[in-house]
Amino acid sequence: MNYMSVIFWMCIISVKAGRRLLGFDFKRESPVSKKECLKLCFVHSDCLSINFSRTRLLCEMNSQQESGNLAVTENTSETEDFIYISRQSIPPDVISITGACSTVACLPGKRCIVLRSGKTTCINSRCVHEPPPVFYGYNASLPGNLHSNGSFTSESYVGDSKRYTCASGTVPVGGNQLTCLANGLWETPKFSCQGYVLES
């Protein structure tokens, strides 16, 4: 076992089990190893910590980390299977397997990938702008609203979908869902909100 591996395992062994940062995970991957989870966090500029489930091999990447104002939850049924590791604690052994990305700092909202040529590039990992407005069949001034289970924010990541609810008196025609695309933009709405008449 080389020096870097020793450092890695010393770091992991010293991590206390039964700790999890709740409410800040923006991306989940499964099944992955602990080392792969840390690697994914390192190349994601938005990842400040991870929660890793050892039995489920579940990786939760967090947009926040433990601080004086933000506490990690410990020793509950929600945390017993998890370990928490901050970005600063990612060992050199893991950073080295990211290859050329080990020295690249992408801007927020992006992640580093290594191209076949060996060069690196930073690609979009989330949508930072609101999507285009939904067309209303009878009144273009009515706003499109979002369902209460989601909102278009800077934490909407590539592949995430959000649902519209049309304004009162209208119904969605042609769907009601938009997806954050790999170019960092929301897809153009393929649906519209149309007025309806209530039967008396």
N, C-alpha and C positions, 0 to 999 in steps of 0.2 A: 504494500500500500504506500503510495507516494505522499509527500508532504501536504499537497493540496487536498487529497482525499481525507487525510487525518483531520485537517482543519474543518472540512465539510461535516464529517461525522461528529466531531466534538461540538460543533455548532448545533446540529440537529439533536444530539443526545441531551444537550443542555436546555432544549426547548421544553417547557412545561406543558403537559397534556391537560385537556379539559378547559382550554381557553379558545374563545372565538369572538371576533368582532362582528356584531350583528347589525344588519340594516344598511351596510355600505357595499355589498358585493355587486359588481356591475357585469361580471361575466363568470360563467361556471363551465368547467370542463371535466368530463368523466368518461371512461376511467383514465387516469394519468398517475404517474408516480410522483412522489414528493419532489424529486429533483426536477422533473419536467414542469411541475406546477411553479416552482421557483424560477425556472427559465422563462416560462410564459410571462410571469410577473415582470421580470427584468426587462424584456423587450417591449412591454406595454408602458408607455410614458405615464399613463393614468393610474397604474397599479402602485399603491403605496404599501400594501401588505397582502398576505394571503391567510385564508383559513384552509387547512387541509384535513380531510377525513381519512384516517388510516384504514378503516375497514371498508369504506365505500369507494376509496380512491377518488374522492371528489375534491376538486380544486376550486375554491372561491377566491376570485381576485377582488380586492377592496380598493375603493377610491379614497379611503382615509386610513389613518394608522393610529395606534394608541398614543395618547398625549395627555397632558395635564388636564385637558377638558373632555377627553374622550376615553372612556374606560372599556377594556375588553371584558366580556362576560365570562365568568368562571364557574366551574363545578355545578352545572345545571344539566337537565336532560337534553337541552339544545347544544350543549358544548362538550359533553363527555367524550365524544369520539374525535374531537378536533384538536389541532395544534394551531397556534397563531405565530406567524413570523413576519416581521417588518421588512421592508425593502432594504433598509440599511444592514440587516442581518443576513442578506443573501451572501453565501460564502464565495470566495474567489473560484473555487472548483466549478460552481454552477455558472458563474459569469463567463468563465473560459469556454464553456461548451456553446455559448451563443455566437462563437466565432467572431466575425468582423463586427457584429453588433455590440461587442463588449466595450467598444470605445465610442459608440454613437449615442448621442442624446437627442431623441426625437422631440418635437414640440408636443404640447398637450393635444390629445385627440388623435395621436398617431402611434404606430408601432413600427419597430425596425424589422426588416427581413433581409436575408442574404440572397442575392440573385445568383443564377447559375454561373455568372462570370466571376463570382467571388466578391463583387461590390455590394454595398448596402444601399437600401433606400428606405425612406419612411413612408408608410402608407396609412391612409385614413383608417381609424378604428371606431369613429363615431360621427354622427351628424350634429353639427353645431348650429345650424340655422333651422328656422321653422319651415315646414313644408309649404308649397303653394296653397292658396286658399281653394276651398271646394266651391264648385259652381252651383249656384242656386237657380233652379229652373224658372222661378217666377220673380225672384227679388235678389239681385246680386249683392245688395248691401247687408243682407243678414249674415252674421258671422257663423263660421263652423266651430262647434265646440268639441271638446274631447271627453271621452268617457272618463269617469272618475278613477278608473284603475290605471291610468297612465297619463303622461303629459309629454309634450315635445320639449325636451330639455337637452342640455349639453351632455347628459348621461344616457342618451339614446345611442346605442352602439350598433355598428354594422350588423345587419341581420335582424335587429329588433323590429317588431311591428307594433303599431299603435292604432287604436280604433277611434274613428270619429263618431260622435252622435250629432245628428243634424238638429238645427234649431227647432223649437216647438212649432208644430204645424207642418213640418216637412218630414220626409222619410228618405233614407239613402237608397239610391237606385244604382245597381251595378257594383255593389260591395260597400264597404265602409272602413277599409283597412289600408294603411300605408306602411311601407318598409324602408328602413334606412339602408341605402345602397353602398356598395364598396367605394364609390367615388366621393363619399362623404355628404351626399345630398339625399333628401327624401325623394322617393319616386313621385312622379306626377299623378295626382288623383285620377283614377279611371272611373270614378263614380260621381254622382251629383246628388244634390238634395232637392227633391221635388215636393211641391205642395200637394196636399190631399184634401179631400172633402169628406167630412164626417157625415154618415147617413143619419137621418133623423128618424 
